[in-house]
Amino acid sequence: REVEGDLVLGDIGYGMPFRAGSFDGAISISALQWLCQADKSYHNP
């Protein structure tokens, strides 16, 4: 199957070619999703 996209190849010891702070938003959104998740039907997040 043919897939399109970009590939990042590097050594984590040299750092990765991402802008500073580029993952802060992803982590913040993940934290909000975790806070708003109800595990039981009687939980009120």
PQR file with spaces between the fields and no chain letter, atoms N, CA, C, O and H, PARSE charges and radii, in Angstrom:
ATOM       1  N    ARG     1       0.853   -1.159    0.000 -0.4000 1.5000
ATOM       2  CA   ARG     1       0.000    0.000    0.000 -0.0000 2.0000
ATOM       3  C    ARG     1       0.896    1.218    0.000  0.5500 1.7000
ATOM       4  O    ARG     1       1.950    1.230    0.636 -0.5500 1.4000
ATOM       5  N    GLU     2       0.485    2.206   -0.693 -0.4000 1.5000
ATOM       6  CA   GLU     2       1.279    3.425   -0.831 -0.0000 2.0000
ATOM       7  C    GLU     2       0.825    4.472    0.186  0.5500 1.7000
ATOM       8  O    GLU     2      -0.369    4.724    0.346 -0.5500 1.4000
ATOM       9  H    GLU     2      -0.371    2.197   -1.209  0.4000 1.0000
ATOM      10  N    VAL     3       1.785    5.067    0.859 -0.4000 1.5000
ATOM      11  CA   VAL     3       1.499    6.046    1.900 -0.0000 2.0000
ATOM      12  C    VAL     3       2.262    7.320    1.596  0.5500 1.7000
ATOM      13  O    VAL     3       3.425    7.279    1.192 -0.5500 1.4000
ATOM      14  H    VAL     3       2.755    4.862    0.728  0.4000 1.0000
ATOM      15  N    GLU     4       1.598    8.460    1.793 -0.4000 1.5000
ATOM      16  CA   GLU     4       2.263    9.744    1.599 -0.0000 2.0000
ATOM      17  C    GLU     4       2.502   10.384    2.956  0.5500 1.7000
ATOM      18  O    GLU     4       1.735   10.175    3.895 -0.5500 1.4000
ATOM      19  H    GLU     4       0.654    8.493    2.121  0.4000 1.0000
ATOM      20  N    GLY     5       3.559   11.157    3.053 -0.4000 1.5000
ATOM      21  CA   GLY     5       3.857   11.859    4.293 -0.0000 2.0000
ATOM      22  C    GLY     5       5.329   12.193    4.380  0.5500 1.7000
ATOM      23  O    GLY     5       6.100   11.933    3.457 -0.5500 1.4000
ATOM      24  H    GLY     5       4.183   11.327    2.290  0.4000 1.0000
ATOM      25  N    ASP     6       5.701   12.768    5.491 -0.4000 1.5000
ATOM      26  CA   ASP     6       7.086   13.146    5.728 -0.0000 2.0000
ATOM      27  C    ASP     6       7.708   12.197    6.742  0.5500 1.7000
ATOM      28  O    ASP     6       7.009   11.560    7.531 -0.5500 1.4000
ATOM      29  H    ASP     6       5.075   12.980    6.241  0.4000 1.0000
ATOM      30  N    LEU     7       9.016   12.114    6.707 -0.4000 1.5000
ATOM      31  CA   LEU     7       9.764   11.247    7.602 -0.0000 2.0000
ATOM      32  C    LEU     7      10.859   12.054    8.275  0.5500 1.7000
ATOM      33  O    LEU     7      11.554   12.837    7.627 -0.5500 1.4000
ATOM      34  H    LEU     7       9.584   12.631    6.067  0.4000 1.0000
ATOM      35  N    VAL     8      11.008   11.860    9.572 -0.4000 1.5000
ATOM      36  CA   VAL     8      12.087   12.500   10.314 -0.0000 2.0000
ATOM      37  C    VAL     8      13.041   11.397   10.753  0.5500 1.7000
ATOM      38  O    VAL     8      12.644   10.452   11.434 -0.5500 1.4000
ATOM      39  H    VAL     8      10.444   11.224   10.098  0.4000 1.0000
ATOM      40  N    LEU     9      14.283   11.528   10.361 -0.4000 1.5000
ATOM      41  CA   LEU     9      15.306   10.563   10.750 -0.0000 2.0000
ATOM      42  C    LEU     9      16.402   11.316   11.472  0.5500 1.7000
ATOM      43  O    LEU     9      16.966   12.266   10.928 -0.5500 1.4000
ATOM      44  H    LEU     9      14.606   12.296    9.808  0.4000 1.0000
ATOM      45  N    GLY    10      16.709   10.907   12.680 -0.4000 1.5000
ATOM      46  CA   GLY    10      17.743   11.603   13.433 -0.0000 2.0000
ATOM      47  C    GLY    10      18.128   10.841   14.677  0.5500 1.7000
ATOM      48  O    GLY    10      17.517    9.827   15.016 -0.5500 1.4000
ATOM      49  H    GLY    10      16.252   10.136   13.122  0.4000 1.0000
ATOM      50  N    ASP    11      19.125   11.324   15.342 -0.4000 1.5000
ATOM      51  CA   ASP    11      19.608   10.745   16.590 -0.0000 2.0000
ATOM      52  C    ASP    11      19.126   11.636   17.722  0.5500 1.7000
ATOM      53  O    ASP    11      19.412   12.833   17.739 -0.5500 1.4000
ATOM      54  H    ASP    11      19.621   12.148   15.067  0.4000 1.0000
ATOM      55  N    ILE    12      18.399   11.059   18.664 -0.4000 1.5000
ATOM      56  CA   ILE    12      17.836   11.852   19.749 -0.0000 2.0000
ATOM      57  C    ILE    12      18.928   12.523   20.582  0.5500 1.7000
ATOM      58  O    ILE    12      18.672   13.528   21.246 -0.5500 1.4000
ATOM      59  H    ILE    12      18.167   10.087   18.651  0.4000 1.0000
ATOM      60  N    GLY    13      20.125   11.980   20.551 -0.4000 1.5000
ATOM      61  CA   GLY    13      21.239   12.591   21.270 -0.0000 2.0000
ATOM      62  C    GLY    13      21.651   13.934   20.695  0.5500 1.7000
ATOM      63  O    GLY    13      22.246   14.753   21.396 -0.5500 1.4000
ATOM      64  H    GLY    13      20.333   11.164   20.012  0.4000 1.0000
ATOM      65  N    TYR    14      21.339   14.169   19.419 -0.4000 1.5000
ATOM      66  CA   TYR    14      21.661   15.444   18.775 -0.0000 2.0000
ATOM      67  C    TYR    14      20.468   16.388   18.741  0.5500 1.7000
ATOM      68  O    TYR    14      20.563   17.488   18.196 -0.5500 1.4000
ATOM      69  H    TYR    14      20.856   13.504   18.850  0.4000 1.0000
ATOM      70  N    GLY    15      19.359   15.974   19.313 -0.4000 1.5000
ATOM      71  CA   GLY    15      18.157   16.794   19.272 -0.0000 2.0000
ATOM      72  C    GLY    15      17.383   16.542   17.989  0.5500 1.7000
ATOM      73  O    GLY    15      17.923   15.988   17.032 -0.5500 1.4000
ATOM      74  H    GLY    15      19.281   15.081   19.756  0.4000 1.0000
ATOM      75  N    MET    16      16.145   16.940   17.970 -0.4000 1.5000
ATOM      76  CA   MET    16      15.300   16.746   16.798 -0.0000 2.0000
ATOM      77  C    MET    16      14.994   18.101   16.177  0.5500 1.7000
ATOM      78  O    MET    16      14.989   19.117   16.872 -0.5500 1.4000
ATOM      79  H    MET    16      15.707   17.390   18.748  0.4000 1.0000
ATOM      80  N    PRO    17      14.739   18.119   14.878 -0.5600 1.5000
ATOM      81  CA   PRO    17      14.561   19.400   14.176  0.2800 2.0000
ATOM      82  C    PRO    17      13.161   20.005   14.319  0.5500 1.7000
ATOM      83  O    PRO    17      12.506   20.297   13.318 -0.5500 1.4000
ATOM      84  N    PHE    18      12.711   20.190   15.544 -0.4000 1.5000
ATOM      85  CA   PHE    18      11.414   20.804   15.782 -0.0000 2.0000
ATOM      86  C    PHE    18      11.625   22.173   16.411  0.5500 1.7000
ATOM      87  O    PHE    18      12.616   22.409   17.101 -0.5500 1.4000
ATOM      88  H    PHE    18      13.244   19.953   16.357  0.4000 1.0000
ATOM      89  N    ARG    19      10.688   23.061   16.164 -0.4000 1.5000
ATOM      90  CA   ARG    19      10.763   24.384   16.778 -0.0000 2.0000
ATOM      91  C    ARG    19      10.578   24.274   18.286  0.5500 1.7000
ATOM      92  O    ARG    19       9.884   23.382   18.774 -0.5500 1.4000
ATOM      93  H    ARG    19       9.883   22.869   15.603  0.4000 1.0000
ATOM      94  N    ALA    20      11.198   25.174   19.003 -0.4000 1.5000
ATOM      95  CA   ALA    20      11.057   25.194   20.462 -0.0000 2.0000
ATOM      96  C    ALA    20       9.597   25.445   20.831  0.5500 1.7000
ATOM      97  O    ALA    20       8.965   26.354   20.293 -0.5500 1.4000
ATOM      98  H    ALA    20      11.763   25.898   18.606  0.4000 1.0000
ATOM      99  N    GLY    21       9.070   24.652   21.731 -0.4000 1.5000
ATOM     100  CA   GLY    21       7.694   24.823   22.191 -0.0000 2.0000
ATOM     101  C    GLY    21       6.641   24.214   21.289  0.5500 1.7000
ATOM     102  O    GLY    21       5.450   24.412   21.530 -0.5500 1.4000
ATOM     103  H    GLY    21       9.583   23.913   22.167  0.4000 1.0000
ATOM     104  N    SER    22       7.035   23.476   20.252 -0.4000 1.5000
ATOM     105  CA   SER    22       6.042   22.951   19.310 -0.0000 2.0000
ATOM     106  C    SER    22       5.191   21.837   19.912  0.5500 1.7000
ATOM     107  O    SER    22       4.108   21.558   19.398 -0.5500 1.4000
ATOM     108  H    SER    22       8.002   23.315   20.055  0.4000 1.0000
ATOM     109  N    PHE    23       5.645   21.196   20.979 -0.4000 1.5000
ATOM     110  CA   PHE    23       4.869   20.127   21.596 -0.0000 2.0000
ATOM     111  C    PHE    23       4.099   20.599   22.821  0.5500 1.7000
ATOM     112  O    PHE    23       3.322   19.827   23.385 -0.5500 1.4000
ATOM     113  H    PHE    23       6.525   21.423   21.397  0.4000 1.0000
ATOM     114  N    ASP    24       4.288   21.829   23.244 -0.4000 1.5000
ATOM     115  CA   ASP    24       3.582   22.341   24.418 -0.0000 2.0000
ATOM     116  C    ASP    24       2.074   22.332   24.209  0.5500 1.7000
ATOM     117  O    ASP    24       1.328   21.976   25.121 -0.5500 1.4000
ATOM     118  H    ASP    24       4.919   22.455   22.786  0.4000 1.0000
ATOM     119  N    GLY    25       1.618   22.717   23.031 -0.4000 1.5000
ATOM     120  CA   GLY    25       0.181   22.722   22.734 -0.0000 2.0000
ATOM     121  C    GLY    25      -0.402   21.329   22.726  0.5500 1.7000
ATOM     122  O    GLY    25      -1.509   21.122   23.222 -0.5500 1.4000
ATOM     123  H    GLY    25       2.224   23.007   22.290  0.4000 1.0000
ATOM     124  N    ALA    26       0.319   20.365   22.172 -0.4000 1.5000
ATOM     125  CA   ALA    26      -0.167   18.986   22.130 -0.0000 2.0000
ATOM     126  C    ALA    26      -0.297   18.417   23.541  0.5500 1.7000
ATOM     127  O    ALA    26      -1.258   17.709   23.839 -0.5500 1.4000
ATOM     128  H    ALA    26       1.219   20.533   21.769  0.4000 1.0000
ATOM     129  N    ILE    27       0.650   18.719   24.391 -0.4000 1.5000
ATOM     130  CA   ILE    27       0.590   18.223   25.770 -0.0000 2.0000
ATOM     131  C    ILE    27      -0.547   18.903   26.525  0.5500 1.7000
ATOM     132  O    ILE    27      -1.220   18.259   27.330 -0.5500 1.4000
ATOM     133  H    ILE    27       1.431   19.294   24.149  0.4000 1.0000
ATOM     134  N    SER    28      -0.771   20.186   26.283 -0.4000 1.5000
ATOM     135  CA   SER    28      -1.851   20.906   26.952 -0.0000 2.0000
ATOM     136  C    SER    28      -3.212   20.350   26.551  0.5500 1.7000
ATOM     137  O    SER    28      -4.085   20.181   27.403 -0.5500 1.4000
ATOM     138  H    SER    28      -0.224   20.710   25.630  0.4000 1.0000
ATOM     139  N    ILE    29      -3.404   20.066   25.263 -0.4000 1.5000
ATOM     140  CA   ILE    29      -4.671   19.508   24.794 -0.0000 2.0000
ATOM     141  C    ILE    29      -4.884   18.124   25.386  0.5500 1.7000
ATOM     142  O    ILE    29      -6.001   17.783   25.776 -0.5500 1.4000
ATOM     143  H    ILE    29      -2.695   20.204   24.572  0.4000 1.0000
ATOM     144  N    SER    30      -3.828   17.326   25.458 -0.4000 1.5000
ATOM     145  CA   SER    30      -3.935   15.994   26.052 -0.0000 2.0000
ATOM     146  C    SER    30      -4.339   16.082   27.520  0.5500 1.7000
ATOM     147  O    SER    30      -5.150   15.284   27.988 -0.5500 1.4000
ATOM     148  H    SER    30      -2.921   17.603   25.141  0.4000 1.0000
ATOM     149  N    ALA    31      -3.783   17.038   28.242 -0.4000 1.5000
ATOM     150  CA   ALA    31      -4.136   17.212   29.654 -0.0000 2.0000
ATOM     151  C    ALA    31      -5.602   17.607   29.798  0.5500 1.7000
ATOM     152  O    ALA    31      -6.280   17.118   30.702 -0.5500 1.4000
ATOM     153  H    ALA    31      -3.124   17.687   27.862  0.4000 1.0000
ATOM     154  N    LEU    32      -6.103   18.474   28.936 -0.4000 1.5000
ATOM     155  CA   LEU    32      -7.516   18.861   28.982 -0.0000 2.0000
ATOM     156  C    LEU    32      -8.419   17.673   28.694  0.5500 1.7000
ATOM     157  O    LEU    32      -9.439   17.497   29.361 -0.5500 1.4000
ATOM     158  H    LEU    32      -5.552   18.872   28.202  0.4000 1.0000
ATOM     159  N    GLN    33      -8.060   16.853   27.708 -0.4000 1.5000
ATOM     160  CA   GLN    33      -8.858   15.665   27.405 -0.0000 2.0000
ATOM     161  C    GLN    33      -8.895   14.729   28.608  0.5500 1.7000
ATOM     162  O    GLN    33      -9.940   14.154   28.914 -0.5500 1.4000
ATOM     163  H    GLN    33      -7.232   16.996   27.166  0.4000 1.0000
ATOM     164  N    TRP    34      -7.764   14.572   29.292 -0.4000 1.5000
ATOM     165  CA   TRP    34      -7.707   13.695   30.452 -0.0000 2.0000
ATOM     166  C    TRP    34      -8.586   14.239   31.578  0.5500 1.7000
ATOM     167  O    TRP    34      -9.272   13.471   32.252 -0.5500 1.4000
ATOM     168  H    TRP    34      -6.915   15.039   29.044  0.4000 1.0000
ATOM     169  N    LEU    35      -8.570   15.542   31.784 -0.4000 1.5000
ATOM     170  CA   LEU    35      -9.370   16.140   32.847 -0.0000 2.0000
ATOM     171  C    LEU    35     -10.864   16.053   32.566  0.5500 1.7000
ATOM     172  O    LEU    35     -11.666   15.999   33.498 -0.5500 1.4000
ATOM     173  H    LEU    35      -8.013   16.166   31.236  0.4000 1.0000
ATOM     174  N    CYS    36     -11.246   16.039   31.291 -0.4000 1.5000
ATOM     175  CA   CYS    36     -12.664   16.041   30.920 -0.0000 2.0000
ATOM     176  C    CYS    36     -13.218   14.643   30.661  0.5500 1.7000
ATOM     177  O    CYS    36     -14.359   14.505   30.221 -0.5500 1.4000
ATOM     178  H    CYS    36     -10.595   16.083   30.534  0.4000 1.0000
ATOM     179  N    GLN    37     -12.437   13.619   30.925 -0.4000 1.5000
ATOM     180  CA   GLN    37     -12.876   12.253   30.668 -0.0000 2.0000
ATOM     181  C    GLN    37     -13.561   11.686   31.903  0.5500 1.7000
ATOM     182  O    GLN    37     -13.042   11.792   33.014 -0.5500 1.4000
ATOM     183  H    GLN    37     -11.510   13.731   31.283  0.4000 1.0000
ATOM     184  N    ALA    38     -14.725   11.087   31.702 -0.4000 1.5000
ATOM     185  CA   ALA    38     -15.434   10.419   32.789 -0.0000 2.0000
ATOM     186  C    ALA    38     -15.255    8.914   32.631  0.5500 1.7000
ATOM     187  O    ALA    38     -15.615    8.348   31.598 -0.5500 1.4000
ATOM     188  H    ALA    38     -15.146   11.001   30.799  0.4000 1.0000
ATOM     189  N    ASP    39     -14.700    8.267   33.652 -0.4000 1.5000
ATOM     190  CA   ASP    39     -14.491    6.821   33.594 -0.0000 2.0000
ATOM     191  C    ASP    39     -15.754    6.036   33.933  0.5500 1.7000
ATOM     192  O    ASP    39     -15.940    4.916   33.459 -0.5500 1.4000
ATOM     193  H    ASP    39     -14.408    8.726   34.490  0.4000 1.0000
ATOM     194  N    LYS    40     -16.592    6.607   34.727 -0.4000 1.5000
ATOM     195  CA   LYS    40     -17.836    5.948   35.137 -0.0000 2.0000
ATOM     196  C    LYS    40     -19.009    6.838   34.757  0.5500 1.7000
ATOM     197  O    LYS    40     -18.854    8.049   34.603 -0.5500 1.4000
ATOM     198  H    LYS    40     -16.442    7.518   35.112  0.4000 1.0000
ATOM     199  N    SER    41     -20.170    6.239   34.606 -0.4000 1.5000
ATOM     200  CA   SER    41     -21.347    7.010   34.197 -0.0000 2.0000
ATOM     201  C    SER    41     -21.773    8.017   35.264  0.5500 1.7000
ATOM     202  O    SER    41     -22.408    9.021   34.940 -0.5500 1.4000
ATOM     203  H    SER    41     -20.296    5.255   34.731  0.4000 1.0000
ATOM     204  N    TYR    42     -21.436    7.765   36.534 -0.4000 1.5000
ATOM     205  CA   TYR    42     -21.824    8.691   37.598 -0.0000 2.0000
ATOM     206  C    TYR    42     -20.783    9.785   37.847  0.5500 1.7000
ATOM     207  O    TYR    42     -21.026   10.683   38.653 -0.5500 1.4000
ATOM     208  H    TYR    42     -20.920    6.950   36.798  0.4000 1.0000
ATOM     209  N    HIS    43     -19.637    9.731   37.177 -0.4000 1.5000
ATOM     210  CA   HIS    43     -18.632   10.795   37.302 -0.0000 2.0000
ATOM     211  C    HIS    43     -19.097   12.038   36.559  0.5500 1.7000
ATOM     212  O    HIS    43     -19.712   11.943   35.496 -0.5500 1.4000
ATOM     213  H    HIS    43     -19.439    9.002   36.522  0.4000 1.0000
ATOM     214  N    ASN    44     -18.807   13.180   37.113 -0.4000 1.5000
ATOM     215  CA   ASN    44     -19.156   14.447   36.484 -0.0000 2.0000
ATOM     216  C    ASN    44     -17.866   15.251   36.328  0.5500 1.7000
ATOM     217  O    ASN    44     -17.480   15.977   37.244 -0.5500 1.4000
ATOM     218  H    ASN    44     -18.308   13.257   37.976  0.4000 1.0000
ATOM     219  N    PRO    45     -17.185   15.130   35.165 -0.5600 1.5000
ATOM     220  CA   PRO    45     -15.873   15.798   35.006  0.2800 2.0000
ATOM     221  C    PRO    45     -15.957   17.300   35.014  0.5500 1.7000
ATOM     222  O    PRO    45     -14.936   17.976   34.891 -0.5500 1.4000
